Amino acid sequence: MQSFAMLMLRSLFYLLFIVGVVHVFSMEGYSQLRNSDYGEHSTTEYMHDAFAFISCVVFFIAAKLSQSLRPALVVVATLVGLMFIRELDAFLDEELFDGAWQVLVYSSIAASAFYLFKQSYPIKESLIEFSRSASAGIFLSGILVVLAFSRLFGRGSFWEAVMGDGYVRVVKNIAEEGTELMGYSLLVIAAVELLWQVISKRRADKV
């Protein structure tokens, strides 16, 4: 009964989180009206960056707390970290040097591979354990939305075809950036859910 109540409480928290995300996304349009562009320097883009960073950090925290899940979570956290770096590609190229984001991507991959190579706990078993968690399904859904659905759904050629002479680029941007934001929101939920699972297990083991 207690676990069911906690599930309902977490579900309510996630619902309120999504409602809040949609509200902020909508307020950008309400405040800027016809001047809305949902482009590179929009609030929505900044939320992409923030959610990717938060997810990456939370997954790394969970990895530190769980030895059996650590190899799998290092892989997961690194993947989200690469997505975060990719989101900042223009900023990094402008503020550091051209191709800076690529250097960071390759360095992150190399560091992760080196760490996993030195890990004593079997990676395969760790990945299997992670795949059995509720977080894994949410994580995979988020990845598919961000990397596949939002890109395909936001194709300019599709929106030009269905809107014809009435094509408005901001509508295409809203569709693409909105679905991408939903994907990143799922990654945050997956990370929080996994951290909750790890903490709950540690508490149970101490009893």
C-alpha positions as CSV (number, residue, x, y, z in Angstrom):
1,M,0.0,0.0,0.0
2,Q,2.8,2.3,0.9
3,S,4.6,1.7,-2.4
4,F,1.4,2.3,-4.3
5,A,0.9,5.6,-2.5
6,M,4.5,6.6,-3.3
7,L,3.9,5.7,-7.0
8,M,0.9,7.9,-7.1
9,L,2.8,10.7,-5.4
10,R,5.6,10.5,-8.0
11,S,3.1,10.3,-10.8
12,L,1.5,13.5,-9.5
13,F,5.0,15.2,-9.3
14,Y,5.8,14.2,-12.9
15,L,2.3,15.4,-14.1
16,L,2.9,18.8,-12.4
17,F,6.4,18.9,-13.9
18,I,5.0,18.4,-17.5
19,V,2.2,20.9,-16.9
20,G,4.9,23.4,-15.8
21,V,7.0,22.7,-18.8
22,V,4.1,23.2,-21.2
23,H,3.1,26.4,-19.4
24,V,6.6,27.9,-19.8
25,F,6.7,26.8,-23.5
26,S,3.3,28.4,-24.1
27,M,4.1,31.6,-22.2
28,E,7.0,32.3,-24.6
29,G,4.4,32.4,-27.5
30,Y,1.9,34.4,-25.5
31,S,4.4,37.0,-24.5
32,Q,6.1,37.5,-27.9
33,L,3.0,36.8,-30.1
34,R,3.9,37.2,-33.7
35,N,7.5,37.9,-32.8
36,S,7.9,34.4,-31.5
37,D,10.6,32.4,-33.3
38,Y,11.4,29.5,-30.9
39,G,14.9,29.7,-32.3
40,E,18.4,29.2,-30.9
41,H,18.1,31.9,-28.2
42,S,14.6,31.1,-27.1
43,T,13.5,30.1,-23.6
44,T,12.6,26.7,-25.0
45,E,16.2,26.1,-26.3
46,Y,17.5,27.1,-22.9
47,M,15.2,24.5,-21.3
48,H,16.6,21.9,-23.7
49,D,20.1,22.7,-22.4
50,A,19.0,22.7,-18.8
51,F,17.1,19.4,-19.0
52,A,20.0,17.7,-20.8
53,F,22.4,18.9,-18.2
54,I,20.2,18.0,-15.2
55,S,19.6,14.5,-16.6
56,C,23.3,13.9,-17.1
57,V,24.2,15.0,-13.6
58,V,21.4,13.0,-12.0
59,F,22.4,9.8,-13.9
60,F,26.0,10.3,-12.8
61,I,24.9,10.7,-9.2
62,A,22.9,7.5,-9.4
63,A,25.9,5.8,-10.9
64,K,28.0,6.8,-7.9
65,L,25.4,5.4,-5.6
66,S,25.0,2.0,-7.3
67,Q,27.9,-0.3,-8.1
68,S,25.8,-2.8,-10.0
69,L,24.2,-0.1,-12.2
70,R,27.3,2.1,-12.5
71,P,28.7,0.8,-15.9
72,A,25.2,1.1,-17.5
73,L,24.6,4.6,-16.0
74,V,28.0,5.9,-17.1
75,V,27.0,4.9,-20.6
76,V,23.6,6.5,-20.2
77,A,24.9,9.7,-18.6
78,T,27.6,10.0,-21.2
79,L,25.0,9.8,-24.0
80,V,22.9,12.5,-22.4
81,G,26.1,14.5,-21.9
82,L,26.9,14.3,-25.6
83,M,23.4,15.5,-26.4
84,F,24.0,18.5,-24.1
85,I,27.3,19.3,-25.8
86,R,25.6,19.0,-29.2
87,E,22.9,21.5,-28.0
88,L,25.7,24.0,-27.2
89,D,27.6,23.5,-30.5
90,A,27.1,27.1,-31.8
91,F,27.9,28.6,-28.4
92,L,31.1,26.5,-28.0
93,D,32.3,27.3,-31.5
94,E,31.7,31.0,-31.0
95,E,33.1,31.3,-27.5
96,L,36.0,28.8,-27.7
97,F,37.1,27.8,-31.2
98,D,35.6,26.3,-34.4
99,G,35.0,22.6,-33.8
100,A,35.2,22.9,-30.0
101,W,32.0,20.8,-29.5
102,Q,33.4,18.0,-31.5
103,V,36.6,17.9,-29.4
104,L,34.5,17.7,-26.3
105,V,32.3,15.0,-27.7
106,Y,35.3,12.8,-28.7
107,S,37.0,13.5,-25.3
108,S,33.9,12.5,-23.4
109,I,33.6,9.3,-25.4
110,A,37.2,8.5,-24.8
111,A,37.0,9.2,-21.1
112,S,33.9,7.1,-20.7
113,A,35.4,4.2,-22.7
114,F,38.6,4.3,-20.6
115,Y,36.5,4.3,-17.4
116,L,34.4,1.4,-18.5
117,F,37.5,-0.6,-19.6
118,K,38.8,-0.3,-16.0
119,Q,35.5,-1.2,-14.4
120,S,35.5,-4.6,-12.6
121,Y,31.7,-5.0,-12.6
122,P,30.5,-6.7,-15.9
123,I,29.0,-4.1,-18.3
124,K,26.5,-6.6,-19.8
125,E,25.0,-7.5,-16.4
126,S,24.7,-3.9,-15.5
127,L,22.9,-3.0,-18.8
128,I,20.5,-5.9,-18.3
129,E,19.7,-4.7,-14.8
130,F,19.1,-1.2,-16.0
131,S,16.9,-2.5,-18.9
132,R,14.6,-4.1,-16.3
133,S,14.0,-0.7,-14.5
134,A,11.1,1.6,-15.2
135,S,13.6,4.3,-15.9
136,A,14.9,2.4,-18.9
137,G,11.7,2.6,-20.8
138,I,11.2,6.2,-20.1
139,F,14.8,7.0,-21.1
140,L,14.4,5.1,-24.4
141,S,11.2,7.0,-25.1
142,G,12.9,10.3,-24.4
143,I,15.9,9.4,-26.7
144,L,13.6,8.4,-29.5
145,V,11.5,11.6,-29.2
146,V,14.6,13.9,-29.2
147,L,16.8,12.1,-31.8
148,A,14.1,10.7,-34.1
149,F,10.5,11.9,-33.8
150,S,11.2,15.6,-33.3
151,R,13.7,15.7,-36.2
152,L,11.3,13.9,-38.6
153,F,8.2,15.8,-37.4
154,G,10.0,19.1,-37.8
155,R,11.1,18.7,-41.4
156,G,10.7,21.9,-43.3
157,S,9.7,20.1,-46.5
158,F,6.8,18.5,-44.7
159,W,5.4,21.7,-43.2
160,E,5.9,23.6,-46.5
161,A,4.0,20.8,-48.3
162,V,1.0,20.8,-45.9
163,M,0.8,24.6,-45.4
164,G,1.6,25.6,-49.0
165,D,1.6,29.4,-49.5
166,G,0.5,29.8,-45.9
167,Y,3.8,28.3,-44.6
168,V,5.0,30.1,-41.5
169,R,8.4,29.0,-40.2
170,V,7.6,29.6,-36.6
171,V,4.8,27.0,-36.8
172,K,7.4,24.4,-37.9
173,N,9.7,25.6,-35.1
174,I,7.0,25.2,-32.5
175,A,6.2,21.7,-33.6
176,E,9.9,20.6,-33.7
177,E,11.1,22.4,-30.6
178,G,8.0,21.5,-28.6
179,T,8.3,17.8,-29.2
180,E,12.1,17.9,-28.6
181,L,11.3,19.6,-25.2
182,M,8.9,16.8,-24.4
183,G,11.7,14.3,-25.1
184,Y,14.1,16.1,-22.8
185,S,11.4,16.3,-20.1
186,L,11.1,12.5,-20.3
187,L,14.9,12.2,-19.8
188,V,14.6,14.3,-16.6
189,I,11.8,12.0,-15.4
190,A,13.9,8.9,-16.3
191,A,16.9,10.2,-14.4
192,V,14.8,11.2,-11.3
193,E,13.0,7.8,-11.4
194,L,16.3,5.9,-11.5
195,L,17.8,7.9,-8.7
196,W,14.7,7.2,-6.6
197,Q,15.1,3.5,-7.4
198,V,18.7,3.5,-6.4
199,I,18.1,5.4,-3.1
200,S,15.2,3.1,-2.2
201,K,17.3,0.0,-2.8
202,R,20.1,1.4,-0.6
203,R,17.7,2.1,2.2
204,A,16.2,-1.4,1.9
205,D,19.6,-3.0,2.0
206,K,20.4,-1.2,5.2
207,V,17.3,-2.4,7.0
